[in-house]
Amino acid sequence: MTNLDLSTKRILVTGGAGFLGQQVISQLQAQGANPDLITVPRSADCDLRVLENCHKAVHNQDVIV
């Protein structure tokens, strides 16, 4: 398996504010992800049930979880 260099990747983590999402973020950081490049969309600001918001949220992201 090839390791992916996460240090420069912009990562979107949906549900990142929840218990499981926080575990995902911790693992990403343990694998070298830059915390400043991890985005966690908040439902109050970005309702991902609306397709247009989904398009905006994923724009310029390298990895989506």
CHARMM internal coordinates of N, CA and C (Angstrom, degrees):
IC EDIT
DIST 1 N 1 CA 1.4521
DIST 1 CA 1 C 1.5347
ANGL 1 N 1 CA 1 C 108.43
DIST 1 C 2 N 1.3108
ANGL 1 CA 1 C 2 N 116.35
DIHE 1 N 1 CA 1 C 2 N 134.56
DIST 2 N 2 CA 1.4537
ANGL 1 C 2 N 2 CA 121.87
DIHE 1 CA 1 C 2 N 2 CA 179.48
DIST 2 CA 2 C 1.5158
ANGL 2 N 2 CA 2 C 110.02
DIHE 1 C 2 N 2 CA 2 C -87.55
DIST 2 C 3 N 1.3307
ANGL 2 CA 2 C 3 N 116.33
DIHE 2 N 2 CA 2 C 3 N 134.81
DIST 3 N 3 CA 1.4615
ANGL 2 C 3 N 3 CA 120.45
DIHE 2 CA 2 C 3 N 3 CA 176.19
DIST 3 CA 3 C 1.5131
ANGL 3 N 3 CA 3 C 110.03
DIHE 2 C 3 N 3 CA 3 C -81.06
DIST 3 C 4 N 1.2992
ANGL 3 CA 3 C 4 N 116.01
DIHE 3 N 3 CA 3 C 4 N 138.35
DIST 4 N 4 CA 1.4545
ANGL 3 C 4 N 4 CA 122.97
DIHE 3 CA 3 C 4 N 4 CA 178.70
DIST 4 CA 4 C 1.5185
ANGL 4 N 4 CA 4 C 108.63
DIHE 3 C 4 N 4 CA 4 C -97.20
DIST 4 C 5 N 1.3254
ANGL 4 CA 4 C 5 N 117.57
DIHE 4 N 4 CA 4 C 5 N 129.04
DIST 5 N 5 CA 1.4626
ANGL 4 C 5 N 5 CA 121.24
DIHE 4 CA 4 C 5 N 5 CA 177.24
DIST 5 CA 5 C 1.5265
ANGL 5 N 5 CA 5 C 108.18
DIHE 4 C 5 N 5 CA 5 C -75.50
DIST 5 C 6 N 1.3182
ANGL 5 CA 5 C 6 N 116.29
DIHE 5 N 5 CA 5 C 6 N 106.73
DIST 6 N 6 CA 1.4604
ANGL 5 C 6 N 6 CA 121.68
DIHE 5 CA 5 C 6 N 6 CA -177.55
DIST 6 CA 6 C 1.5180
ANGL 6 N 6 CA 6 C 113.04
DIHE 5 C 6 N 6 CA 6 C -90.15
DIST 6 C 7 N 1.3128
ANGL 6 CA 6 C 7 N 118.12
DIHE 6 N 6 CA 6 C 7 N -5.81
DIST 7 N 7 CA 1.4602
ANGL 6 C 7 N 7 CA 121.17
DIHE 6 CA 6 C 7 N 7 CA -172.04
DIST 7 CA 7 C 1.5264
ANGL 7 N 7 CA 7 C 113.83
DIHE 6 C 7 N 7 CA 7 C -63.15
DIST 7 C 8 N 1.3097
ANGL 7 CA 7 C 8 N 117.42
DIHE 7 N 7 CA 7 C 8 N -25.54
DIST 8 N 8 CA 1.4674
ANGL 7 C 8 N 8 CA 120.35
DIHE 7 CA 7 C 8 N 8 CA -179.11
DIST 8 CA 8 C 1.5247
ANGL 8 N 8 CA 8 C 112.93
DIHE 7 C 8 N 8 CA 8 C -114.56
DIST 8 C 9 N 1.3229
ANGL 8 CA 8 C 9 N 116.54
DIHE 8 N 8 CA 8 C 9 N 5.84
DIST 9 N 9 CA 1.4665
ANGL 8 C 9 N 9 CA 120.87
DIHE 8 CA 8 C 9 N 9 CA -176.98
DIST 9 CA 9 C 1.5229
ANGL 9 N 9 CA 9 C 111.10
DIHE 8 C 9 N 9 CA 9 C -85.93
DIST 9 C 10 N 1.3409
ANGL 9 CA 9 C 10 N 115.19
DIHE 9 N 9 CA 9 C 10 N 137.62
DIST 10 N 10 CA 1.4701
ANGL 9 C 10 N 10 CA 121.67
DIHE 9 CA 9 C 10 N 10 CA 172.31
DIST 10 CA 10 C 1.5315
ANGL 10 N 10 CA 10 C 106.07
DIHE 9 C 10 N 10 CA 10 C -87.08
DIST 10 C 11 N 1.3383
ANGL 10 CA 10 C 11 N 115.65
DIHE 10 N 10 CA 10 C 11 N 121.13
DIST 11 N 11 CA 1.4656
ANGL 10 C 11 N 11 CA 121.00
DIHE 10 CA 10 C 11 N 11 CA -172.01
DIST 11 CA 11 C 1.5245
ANGL 11 N 11 CA 11 C 109.53
DIHE 10 C 11 N 11 CA 11 C -120.45
DIST 11 C 12 N 1.3169
ANGL 11 CA 11 C 12 N 115.37
DIHE 11 N 11 CA 11 C 12 N 128.71
DIST 12 N 12 CA 1.4608
ANGL 11 C 12 N 12 CA 122.49
DIHE 11 CA 11 C 12 N 12 CA 175.24
DIST 12 CA 12 C 1.5261
ANGL 12 N 12 CA 12 C 107.89
DIHE 11 C 12 N 12 CA 12 C -103.53
DIST 12 C 13 N 1.3395
ANGL 12 CA 12 C 13 N 116.99
DIHE 12 N 12 CA 12 C 13 N 125.34
DIST 13 N 13 CA 1.4611
ANGL 12 C 13 N 13 CA 120.97
DIHE 12 CA 12 C 13 N 13 CA 179.02
DIST 13 CA 13 C 1.5202
ANGL 13 N 13 CA 13 C 107.81
DIHE 12 C 13 N 13 CA 13 C -118.58
DIST 13 C 14 N 1.3414
ANGL 13 CA 13 C 14 N 116.34
DIHE 13 N 13 CA 13 C 14 N 103.99
DIST 14 N 14 CA 1.4592
ANGL 13 C 14 N 14 CA 119.17
DIHE 13 CA 13 C 14 N 14 CA 176.24
DIST 14 CA 14 C 1.5173
ANGL 14 N 14 CA 14 C 107.38
DIHE 13 C 14 N 14 CA 14 C -75.53
DIST 14 C 15 N 1.3131
ANGL 14 CA 14 C 15 N 116.08
DIHE 14 N 14 CA 14 C 15 N 140.30
DIST 15 N 15 CA 1.4569
ANGL 14 C 15 N 15 CA 119.97
DIHE 14 CA 14 C 15 N 15 CA -177.00
DIST 15 CA 15 C 1.5134
ANGL 15 N 15 CA 15 C 112.80
DIHE 14 C 15 N 15 CA 15 C 75.21
DIST 15 C 16 N 1.3155
ANGL 15 CA 15 C 16 N 116.43
DIHE 15 N 15 CA 15 C 16 N 14.34
DIST 16 N 16 CA 1.4592
ANGL 15 C 16 N 16 CA 121.28
DIHE 15 CA 15 C 16 N 16 CA -175.93
DIST 16 CA 16 C 1.5100
ANGL 16 N 16 CA 16 C 114.84
DIHE 15 C 16 N 16 CA 16 C -66.37
DIST 16 C 17 N 1.3118
ANGL 16 CA 16 C 17 N 117.76
DIHE 16 N 16 CA 16 C 17 N -15.11
DIST 17 N 17 CA 1.4641
ANGL 16 C 17 N 17 CA 120.82
DIHE 16 CA 16 C 17 N 17 CA 179.56
DIST 17 CA 17 C 1.5253
ANGL 17 N 17 CA 17 C 111.55
DIHE 16 C 17 N 17 CA 17 C -84.77
DIST 17 C 18 N 1.3185
ANGL 17 CA 17 C 18 N 117.13
DIHE 17 N 17 CA 17 C 18 N -13.60
DIST 18 N 18 CA 1.4632
ANGL 17 C 18 N 18 CA 121.09
DIHE 17 CA 17 C 18 N 18 CA -178.39
DIST 18 CA 18 C 1.5186
ANGL 18 N 18 CA 18 C 112.12
DIHE 17 C 18 N 18 CA 18 C -85.79
DIST 18 C 19 N 1.3252
ANGL 18 CA 18 C 19 N 115.95
DIHE 18 N 18 CA 18 C 19 N 177.75
DIST 19 N 19 CA 1.4567
ANGL 18 C 19 N 19 CA 121.63
DIHE 18 CA 18 C 19 N 19 CA -177.72
DIST 19 CA 19 C 1.5284
ANGL 19 N 19 CA 19 C 111.52
DIHE 18 C 19 N 19 CA 19 C -58.93
DIST 19 C 20 N 1.3284
ANGL 19 CA 19 C 20 N 117.48
DIHE 19 N 19 CA 19 C 20 N -52.80
DIST 20 N 20 CA 1.4655
ANGL 19 C 20 N 20 CA 120.25
DIHE 19 CA 19 C 20 N 20 CA -178.84
DIST 20 CA 20 C 1.5230
ANGL 20 N 20 CA 20 C 111.78
DIHE 19 C 20 N 20 CA 20 C -66.55
DIST 20 C 21 N 1.3317
ANGL 20 CA 20 C 21 N 115.87
DIHE 20 N 20 CA 20 C 21 N -38.95
DIST 21 N 21 CA 1.4588
ANGL 20 C 21 N 21 CA 119.91
DIHE 20 CA 20 C 21 N 21 CA 178.35
DIST 21 CA 21 C 1.5127
ANGL 21 N 21 CA 21 C 112.47
DIHE 20 C 21 N 21 CA 21 C -60.94
DIST 21 C 22 N 1.3195
ANGL 21 CA 21 C 22 N 116.85
DIHE 21 N 21 CA 21 C 22 N -39.01
DIST 22 N 22 CA 1.4678
ANGL 21 C 22 N 22 CA 120.74
DIHE 21 CA 21 C 22 N 22 CA 177.44
DIST 22 CA 22 C 1.5251
ANGL 22 N 22 CA 22 C 110.66
DIHE 21 C 22 N 22 CA 22 C -64.47
DIST 22 C 23 N 1.3243
ANGL 22 CA 22 C 23 N 117.17
DIHE 22 N 22 CA 22 C 23 N -35.06
DIST 23 N 23 CA 1.4660
ANGL 22 C 23 N 23 CA 120.54
DIHE 22 CA 22 C 23 N 23 CA 177.04
DIST 23 CA 23 C 1.5302
ANGL 23 N 23 CA 23 C 110.32
DIHE 22 C 23 N 23 CA 23 C -67.52
DIST 23 C 24 N 1.3223
ANGL 23 CA 23 C 24 N 116.46
DIHE 23 N 23 CA 23 C 24 N -39.61
DIST 24 N 24 CA 1.4658
ANGL 23 C 24 N 24 CA 120.70
DIHE 23 CA 23 C 24 N 24 CA 177.13
DIST 24 CA 24 C 1.5250
ANGL 24 N 24 CA 24 C 109.89
DIHE 23 C 24 N 24 CA 24 C -61.78
DIST 24 C 25 N 1.3285
ANGL 24 CA 24 C 25 N 116.55
DIHE 24 N 24 CA 24 C 25 N -45.69
DIST 25 N 25 CA 1.4601
ANGL 24 C 25 N 25 CA 120.68
DIHE 24 CA 24 C 25 N 25 CA -179.89
DIST 25 CA 25 C 1.5255
ANGL 25 N 25 CA 25 C 110.79
DIHE 24 C 25 N 25 CA 25 C -62.23
DIST 25 C 26 N 1.3186
ANGL 25 CA 25 C 26 N 116.80
DIHE 25 N 25 CA 25 C 26 N -41.82
DIST 26 N 26 CA 1.4707
ANGL 25 C 26 N 26 CA 120.47
DIHE 25 CA 25 C 26 N 26 CA 178.00
DIST 26 CA 26 C 1.5254
ANGL 26 N 26 CA 26 C 111.10
DIHE 25 C 26 N 26 CA 26 C -60.32
DIST 26 C 27 N 1.3260
ANGL 26 CA 26 C 27 N 116.22
DIHE 26 N 26 CA 26 C 27 N -42.53
DIST 27 N 27 CA 1.4627
ANGL 26 C 27 N 27 CA 119.83
DIHE 26 CA 26 C 27 N 27 CA 179.22
DIST 27 CA 27 C 1.5290
ANGL 27 N 27 CA 27 C 111.72
DIHE 26 C 27 N 27 CA 27 C -67.69
DIST 27 C 28 N 1.3256
ANGL 27 CA 27 C 28 N 116.64
DIHE 27 N 27 CA 27 C 28 N -39.08
DIST 28 N 28 CA 1.4618
ANGL 27 C 28 N 28 CA 119.82
DIHE 27 CA 27 C 28 N 28 CA 176.98
DIST 28 CA 28 C 1.5265
ANGL 28 N 28 CA 28 C 110.51
DIHE 27 C 28 N 28 CA 28 C -60.82
DIST 28 C 29 N 1.3240
ANGL 28 CA 28 C 29 N 116.15
DIHE 28 N 28 CA 28 C 29 N -44.21
DIST 29 N 29 CA 1.4595
ANGL 28 C 29 N 29 CA 120.11
DIHE 28 CA 28 C 29 N 29 CA 179.41
DIST 29 CA 29 C 1.5243
ANGL 29 N 29 CA 29 C 111.14
DIHE 28 C 29 N 29 CA 29 C -66.12
DIST 29 C 30 N 1.3229
ANGL 29 CA 29 C 30 N 117.17
DIHE 29 N 29 CA 29 C 30 N -37.75
DIST 30 N 30 CA 1.4617
ANGL 29 C 30 N 30 CA 120.85
DIHE 29 CA 29 C 30 N 30 CA 177.43
DIST 30 CA 30 C 1.5270
ANGL 30 N 30 CA 30 C 111.48
DIHE 29 C 30 N 30 CA 30 C -63.52
DIST 30 C 31 N 1.3453
ANGL 30 CA 30 C 31 N 115.71
DIHE 30 N 30 CA 30 C 31 N -26.97
DIST 31 N 31 CA 1.4602
ANGL 30 C 31 N 31 CA 120.91
DIHE 30 CA 30 C 31 N 31 CA 178.54
DIST 31 CA 31 C 1.5286
ANGL 31 N 31 CA 31 C 112.42
DIHE 30 C 31 N 31 CA 31 C -90.98
DIST 31 C 32 N 1.3382
ANGL 31 CA 31 C 32 N 116.86
DIHE 31 N 31 CA 31 C 32 N 7.35
DIST 32 N 32 CA 1.4564
ANGL 31 C 32 N 32 CA 120.72
DIHE 31 CA 31 C 32 N 32 CA 173.69
DIST 32 CA 32 C 1.5116
ANGL 32 N 32 CA 32 C 116.58
DIHE 31 C 32 N 32 CA 32 C 104.04
DIST 32 C 33 N 1.3249
ANGL 32 CA 32 C 33 N 117.96
DIHE 32 N 32 CA 32 C 33 N 5.36
DIST 33 N 33 CA 1.4693
ANGL 32 C 33 N 33 CA 120.04
DIHE 32 CA 32 C 33 N 33 CA 178.83
DIST 33 CA 33 C 1.5271
ANGL 33 N 33 CA 33 C 109.93
DIHE 32 C 33 N 33 CA 33 C -67.73
DIST 33 C 34 N 1.3154
ANGL 33 CA 33 C 34 N 115.31
DIHE 33 N 33 CA 33 C 34 N 140.53
DIST 34 N 34 CA 1.4602
ANGL 33 C 34 N 34 CA 121.82
DIHE 33 CA 33 C 34 N 34 CA 178.40
DIST 34 CA 34 C 1.5348
ANGL 34 N 34 CA 34 C 108.06
DIHE 33 C 34 N 34 CA 34 C -80.48
DIST 34 C 35 N 1.3390
ANGL 34 CA 34 C 35 N 118.36
DIHE 34 N 34 CA 34 C 35 N 120.17
DIST 35 N 35 CA 1.4698
ANGL 34 C 35 N 35 CA 120.28
DIHE 34 CA 34 C 35 N 35 CA -178.38
DIST 35 CA 35 C 1.5260
ANGL 35 N 35 CA 35 C 113.10
DIHE 34 C 35 N 35 CA 35 C -59.09
DIST 35 C 36 N 1.3165
ANGL 35 CA 35 C 36 N 117.17
DIHE 35 N 35 CA 35 C 36 N -28.03
DIST 36 N 36 CA 1.4635
ANGL 35 C 36 N 36 CA 120.62
DIHE 35 CA 35 C 36 N 36 CA 179.52
DIST 36 CA 36 C 1.5236
ANGL 36 N 36 CA 36 C 112.42
DIHE 35 C 36 N 36 CA 36 C -71.78
DIST 36 C 37 N 1.3282
ANGL 36 CA 36 C 37 N 116.94
DIHE 36 N 36 CA 36 C 37 N -15.72
DIST 37 N 37 CA 1.4643
ANGL 36 C 37 N 37 CA 120.96
DIHE 36 CA 36 C 37 N 37 CA -179.29
DIST 37 CA 37 C 1.5260
ANGL 37 N 37 CA 37 C 112.60
DIHE 36 C 37 N 37 CA 37 C -103.31
DIST 37 C 38 N 1.3319
ANGL 37 CA 37 C 38 N 116.35
DIHE 37 N 37 CA 37 C 38 N 4.79
DIST 38 N 38 CA 1.4637
ANGL 37 C 38 N 38 CA 121.01
DIHE 37 CA 37 C 38 N 38 CA 177.90
DIST 38 CA 38 C 1.5254
ANGL 38 N 38 CA 38 C 108.78
DIHE 37 C 38 N 38 CA 38 C -95.42
DIST 38 C 39 N 1.3259
ANGL 38 CA 38 C 39 N 116.03
DIHE 38 N 38 CA 38 C 39 N 125.69
DIST 39 N 39 CA 1.4591
ANGL 38 C 39 N 39 CA 122.08
DIHE 38 CA 38 C 39 N 39 CA 179.18
DIST 39 CA 39 C 1.5183
ANGL 39 N 39 CA 39 C 109.43
DIHE 38 C 39 N 39 CA 39 C -110.12
DIST 39 C 40 N 1.3293
ANGL 39 CA 39 C 40 N 114.89
DIHE 39 N 39 CA 39 C 40 N 133.30
DIST 40 N 40 CA 1.4661
ANGL 39 C 40 N 40 CA 121.34
DIHE 39 CA 39 C 40 N 40 CA 175.49
DIST 40 CA 40 C 1.5241
ANGL 40 N 40 CA 40 C 106.45
DIHE 39 C 40 N 40 CA 40 C -121.40
DIST 40 C 41 N 1.3452
ANGL 40 CA 40 C 41 N 117.72
DIHE 40 N 40 CA 40 C 41 N 102.19
DIST 41 N 41 CA 1.4622
ANGL 40 C 41 N 41 CA 119.35
DIHE 40 CA 40 C 41 N 41 CA -179.75
DIST 41 CA 41 C 1.5264
ANGL 41 N 41 CA 41 C 110.93
DIHE 40 C 41 N 41 CA 41 C -69.31
DIST 41 C 42 N 1.3036
ANGL 41 CA 41 C 42 N 116.09
DIHE 41 N 41 CA 41 C 42 N 133.20
DIST 42 N 42 CA 1.4660
ANGL 41 C 42 N 42 CA 121.85
DIHE 41 CA 41 C 42 N 42 CA 178.35
DIST 42 CA 42 C 1.5202
ANGL 42 N 42 CA 42 C 108.52
DIHE 41 C 42 N 42 CA 42 C -94.72
DIST 42 C 43 N 1.3114
ANGL 42 CA 42 C 43 N 117.00
DIHE 42 N 42 CA 42 C 43 N 137.08
DIST 43 N 43 CA 1.4652
ANGL 42 C 43 N 43 CA 120.64
DIHE 42 CA 42 C 43 N 43 CA -175.67
DIST 43 CA 43 C 1.5218
ANGL 43 N 43 CA 43 C 112.11
DIHE 42 C 43 N 43 CA 43 C -61.93
DIST 43 C 44 N 1.3300
ANGL 43 CA 43 C 44 N 118.17
DIHE 43 N 43 CA 43 C 44 N -29.00
DIST 44 N 44 CA 1.4668
ANGL 43 C 44 N 44 CA 120.43
DIHE 43 CA 43 C 44 N 44 CA 178.59
DIST 44 CA 44 C 1.5260
ANGL 44 N 44 CA 44 C 110.95
DIHE 43 C 44 N 44 CA 44 C -66.77
DIST 44 C 45 N 1.3408
ANGL 44 CA 44 C 45 N 116.53
DIHE 44 N 44 CA 44 C 45 N -30.49
DIST 45 N 45 CA 1.4621
ANGL 44 C 45 N 45 CA 121.13
DIHE 44 CA 44 C 45 N 45 CA -178.72
DIST 45 CA 45 C 1.5170
ANGL 45 N 45 CA 45 C 113.25
DIHE 44 C 45 N 45 CA 45 C -97.28
DIST 45 C 46 N 1.3223
ANGL 45 CA 45 C 46 N 116.02
DIHE 45 N 45 CA 45 C 46 N -27.15
DIST 46 N 46 CA 1.4648
ANGL 45 C 46 N 46 CA 120.34
DIHE 45 CA 45 C 46 N 46 CA -172.50
DIST 46 CA 46 C 1.5269
ANGL 46 N 46 CA 46 C 109.44
DIHE 45 C 46 N 46 CA 46 C -147.19
DIST 46 C 47 N 1.3035
ANGL 46 CA 46 C 47 N 116.87
DIHE 46 N 46 CA 46 C 47 N 91.05
DIST 47 N 47 CA 1.4658
ANGL 46 C 47 N 47 CA 121.78
DIHE 46 CA 46 C 47 N 47 CA 179.41
DIST 47 CA 47 C 1.5275
ANGL 47 N 47 CA 47 C 108.51
DIHE 46 C 47 N 47 CA 47 C -75.80
DIST 47 C 48 N 1.3353
ANGL 47 CA 47 C 48 N 116.31
DIHE 47 N 47 CA 47 C 48 N 106.06
DIST 48 N 48 CA 1.4584
ANGL 47 C 48 N 48 CA 120.86
DIHE 47 CA 47 C 48 N 48 CA -176.08
DIST 48 CA 48 C 1.5257
ANGL 48 N 48 CA 48 C 113.36
DIHE 47 C 48 N 48 CA 48 C -76.11
DIST 48 C 49 N 1.3201
ANGL 48 CA 48 C 49 N 117.16
DIHE 48 N 48 CA 48 C 49 N 2.38
DIST 49 N 49 CA 1.4635
ANGL 48 C 49 N 49 CA 119.64
DIHE 48 CA 48 C 49 N 49 CA 172.52
DIST 49 CA 49 C 1.5264
ANGL 49 N 49 CA 49 C 110.83
DIHE 48 C 49 N 49 CA 49 C -79.66
DIST 49 C 50 N 1.3454
ANGL 49 CA 49 C 50 N 116.54
DIHE 49 N 49 CA 49 C 50 N -9.90
DIST 50 N 50 CA 1.4638
ANGL 49 C 50 N 50 CA 122.75
DIHE 49 CA 49 C 50 N 50 CA 178.80
DIST 50 CA 50 C 1.5273
ANGL 50 N 50 CA 50 C 107.51
DIHE 49 C 50 N 50 CA 50 C -101.32
DIST 50 C 51 N 1.3243
ANGL 50 CA 50 C 51 N 116.55
DIHE 50 N 50 CA 50 C 51 N 121.31
DIST 51 N 51 CA 1.4575
ANGL 50 C 51 N 51 CA 121.91
DIHE 50 CA 50 C 51 N 51 CA -174.07
DIST 51 CA 51 C 1.5295
ANGL 51 N 51 CA 51 C 112.35
DIHE 50 C 51 N 51 CA 51 C -55.40
DIST 51 C 52 N 1.3060
ANGL 51 CA 51 C 52 N 118.60
DIHE 51 N 51 CA 51 C 52 N -42.73
DIST 52 N 52 CA 1.4670
ANGL 51 C 52 N 52 CA 121.36
DIHE 51 CA 51 C 52 N 52 CA -179.30
DIST 52 CA 52 C 1.5288
ANGL 52 N 52 CA 52 C 110.91
DIHE 51 C 52 N 52 CA 52 C -59.69
DIST 52 C 53 N 1.3289
ANGL 52 CA 52 C 53 N 116.72
DIHE 52 N 52 CA 52 C 53 N -38.90
DIST 53 N 53 CA 1.4686
ANGL 52 C 53 N 53 CA 120.44
DIHE 52 CA 52 C 53 N 53 CA 177.90
DIST 53 CA 53 C 1.5236
ANGL 53 N 53 CA 53 C 111.22
DIHE 52 C 53 N 53 CA 53 C -66.00
DIST 53 C 54 N 1.3263
ANGL 53 CA 53 C 54 N 116.48
DIHE 53 N 53 CA 53 C 54 N -35.30
DIST 54 N 54 CA 1.4669
ANGL 53 C 54 N 54 CA 120.45
DIHE 53 CA 53 C 54 N 54 CA 176.98
DIST 54 CA 54 C 1.5245
ANGL 54 N 54 CA 54 C 110.55
DIHE 53 C 54 N 54 CA 54 C -62.75
DIST 54 C 55 N 1.3241
ANGL 54 CA 54 C 55 N 115.95
DIHE 54 N 54 CA 54 C 55 N -44.24
DIST 55 N 55 CA 1.4635
ANGL 54 C 55 N 55 CA 120.13
DIHE 54 CA 54 C 55 N 55 CA 178.49
DIST 55 CA 55 C 1.5247
ANGL 55 N 55 CA 55 C 110.72
DIHE 54 C 55 N 55 CA 55 C -60.27
DIST 55 C 56 N 1.3254
ANGL 55 CA 55 C 56 N 116.43
DIHE 55 N 55 CA 55 C 56 N -43.30
DIST 56 N 56 CA 1.4670
ANGL 55 C 56 N 56 CA 120.36
DIHE 55 CA 55 C 56 N 56 CA 179.00
DIST 56 CA 56 C 1.5225
ANGL 56 N 56 CA 56 C 111.25
DIHE 55 C 56 N 56 CA 56 C -64.97
DIST 56 C 57 N 1.3196
ANGL 56 CA 56 C 57 N 117.02
DIHE 56 N 56 CA 56 C 57 N -41.17
DIST 57 N 57 CA 1.4615
ANGL 56 C 57 N 57 CA 121.21
DIHE 56 CA 56 C 57 N 57 CA -176.02
DIST 57 CA 57 C 1.5347
ANGL 57 N 57 CA 57 C 112.01
DIHE 56 C 57 N 57 CA 57 C -65.87
DIST 57 C 58 N 1.3149
ANGL 57 CA 57 C 58 N 117.83
DIHE 57 N 57 CA 57 C 58 N -37.51
DIST 58 N 58 CA 1.4565
ANGL 57 C 58 N 58 CA 120.33
DIHE 57 CA 57 C 58 N 58 CA -176.46
DIST 58 CA 58 C 1.5199
ANGL 58 N 58 CA 58 C 113.63
DIHE 57 C 58 N 58 CA 58 C -87.77
DIST 58 C 59 N 1.3297
ANGL 58 CA 58 C 59 N 116.59
DIHE 58 N 58 CA 58 C 59 N -10.19
DIST 59 N 59 CA 1.4685
ANGL 58 C 59 N 59 CA 119.91
DIHE 58 CA 58 C 59 N 59 CA -179.48
DIST 59 CA 59 C 1.5297
ANGL 59 N 59 CA 59 C 110.53
DIHE 58 C 59 N 59 CA 59 C -59.16
DIST 59 C 60 N 1.2987
ANGL 59 CA 59 C 60 N 116.38
DIHE 59 N 59 CA 59 C 60 N 129.51
DIST 60 N 60 CA 1.4822
ANGL 59 C 60 N 60 CA 124.17
DIHE 59 CA 59 C 60 N 60 CA 178.86
DIST 60 CA 60 C 1.5260
ANGL 60 N 60 CA 60 C 114.32
DIHE 59 C 60 N 60 CA 60 C 68.26
DIST 60 C 61 N 1.3099
ANGL 60 CA 60 C 61 N 118.10
DIHE 60 N 60 CA 60 C 61 N 15.38
DIST 61 N 61 CA 1.4665
ANGL 60 C 61 N 61 CA 120.64
DIHE 60 CA 60 C 61 N 61 CA 176.05
DIST 61 CA 61 C 1.5284
ANGL 61 N 61 CA 61 C 108.54
DIHE 60 C 61 N 61 CA 61 C -93.42
DIST 61 C 62 N 1.3197
ANGL 61 CA 61 C 62 N 116.11
DIHE 61 N 61 CA 61 C 62 N 144.80
DIST 62 N 62 CA 1.4696
ANGL 61 C 62 N 62 CA 121.36
DIHE 61 CA 61 C 62 N 62 CA 178.06
DIST 62 CA 62 C 1.5279
ANGL 62 N 62 CA 62 C 111.88
DIHE 61 C 62 N 62 CA 62 C -93.66
DIST 62 C 63 N 1.3338
ANGL 62 CA 62 C 63 N 115.63
DIHE 62 N 62 CA 62 C 63 N -34.01
DIST 63 N 63 CA 1.4632
ANGL 62 C 63 N 63 CA 121.39
DIHE 62 CA 62 C 63 N 63 CA -176.91
DIST 63 CA 63 C 1.5210
ANGL 63 N 63 CA 63 C 107.53
DIHE 62 C 63 N 63 CA 63 C -134.83
DIST 63 C 64 N 1.3347
ANGL 63 CA 63 C 64 N 116.75
DIHE 63 N 63 CA 63 C 64 N 137.32
DIST 64 N 64 CA 1.4565
ANGL 63 C 64 N 64 CA 121.47
DIHE 63 CA 63 C 64 N 64 CA 177.86
DIST 64 CA 64 C 1.5269
ANGL 64 N 64 CA 64 C 107.91
DIHE 63 C 64 N 64 CA 64 C -126.36
DIST 64 C 65 N 1.3351
ANGL 64 CA 64 C 65 N 114.78
DIHE 64 N 64 CA 64 C 65 N 127.29
DIST 65 N 65 CA 1.4606
ANGL 64 C 65 N 65 CA 120.51
DIHE 64 CA 64 C 65 N 65 CA 179.45
DIST 65 CA 65 C 1.5053
ANGL 65 N 65 CA 65 C 107.33
DIHE 64 C 65 N 65 CA 65 C -119.51
END
COOR INIT
IC SEED 1 N 1 CA 1 C
IC BUILD
